[in-house]
Amino acid sequence: MRWMYAVDPAYEGAEQIPPYAIAGAYPVGEDGSPAEEMIPNPDYRPSPRALGWPAPANEIEAAVQNAATGHGDDAAVRDALLAGQVFVDPAASSSDELHAWTSDRYLPSAGDWRLLPASSLAGRVVTLNPGTDLEVRLPAAALV
């Protein structure tokens, strides 16, 4: 039997498609026409794009979105953070727990935000994008 696969839109045109990026498959009849109903893949993990999430503004947001959907991992988030910058409130920068934002789209309001290397937050508990769908709480050791 032949199959026609429904691939997650984030992998369109990719040469290698991981099994979790296949939404399902349609059996193809001998005449070459696919069946009307797709057989779903129980291991499918919709990508951020398939879920309709906004395009990431930077590498940190891309890594967080991919980790949240199972298309990436914690190591990729850590690497992106260590290489990137986040917004912080200068008044709270001396606290052991810190709120930070990955881009201006998530900032709660206009203010005196400072863009800092995320690596400068090492040793603190950091909550990225608090109160949003892209909220992530990082332990103090995450950026060491």
N, C-alpha and C positions, 0 to 999 in steps of 0.2 A: 504494500500500500504506500502511496505517496502522501506527503503532508505539505500544507502551506502554513508557515508560521506567522503568528502575530507578534512582532517585535516591539518592545518599548520604544517610544519615539526618541529617547535619548541615545539610542544605539543605531539609528537609521544610518546606513552607509558604512557601518563598522565592519571590519573584516572578521573580527572575533567577537562573538556575542556570548556572554556568560549565560548559563541555563536559567538563572533567576531573572534575566531580562526578557524572557519569552513569556508573553501573556498567555499564550495558548496556541492551539493548532487546529486547522481545518483539514479533515480528511479530503483528499482529492480523488474523485471518481475516475474510472477508466477513460471517460470522455474528456478529462482535463478540467472539469468544473468542480469547484470546492463545495463542500457541504454548507448548508445555511447556518448551522450552529457550530460555534467554536468549542473545542474541548479545552477547558481552562487548565492552566498549569498551576497546581497547588503551591508551588515554590516561587511563583512570580512575586517580585518586589517592585512595585511601581516606583519609577524614578521621580525626582522632584519635578521634572518637566511634565511627566504623565499626570502628576497630582495637581498641576496647574500653579505650582509655586512660582513666585517671581524669579526672573533670571538673577543669579547672584551678582552682587555689585563688585565682588572681589574674590580672591582665592580662599579667604577665611570662610565666607558665606558658602562658597561652593563645597568646601570640605565638610562644613557642618551639615548642609543639606544632604550631601551624599552619605554621611555617617548616619544621619537620622533615618534614612530610607534603606539602609543596608547596601548601598552602592559604594561605600567607602568605609573607613575605619577610624578609630581614635588616633592612630599614629598619623594619619593624613591631616587630621584636625590640628594636632600638636605641631606638626611641621609647618602648616599654613600660619598658625598663630606665631610661631617663633620667627617667621619671615615677614609677617605683616604688621599692620598698625590697627589700633582700635581707639574709639573715642571714650574719654573718661571725663568725669566732673573734677576739675582741679581741686575743689574743696574737699573731696573725699579721697584724694590720692594717697593719703597717709594711713588710711584704714587697713586693717588686716583682711577685711572682706570688701570687695570692690565690684561695682557694677560697671560694665563696659559695653560698648555697642560696636558692631562690626561695620556699620556704615550709617550715614546720616538719615537714611530712610527709616531706621529703627529708633532714632533719638526721640525721647518723650516730648521734648519741646525745644524751642529756641533757647539758647543759653551760651554760657562761656565754656564750651567743650574744648578739650585739648586732645589732639591726635598724638598718641604715643606708640612706640614700638611695644607690641604685646609682650615681648621678652622682658621688658622692664617691670612687668607685673609678677614676676617669678616670686614664689614664696607666699602668695596670697590666694585666698579663695576668690575666684572670679566667677561672676554670673554674667554671661554674655546675653545681650538683648533681653533684659528682664521684662516680663509682662507681654512678650510677643510669642508668635508661633515658633520662632527660632531661638527660644531661650535654652541656654546650656549652662549648667553649673560645673565648674572645673575645680578639682581639689588643688590645694596649695602646691602639691608636687608636680602638677601637670606641665608647668612651664619651666621646670628646672632642667 
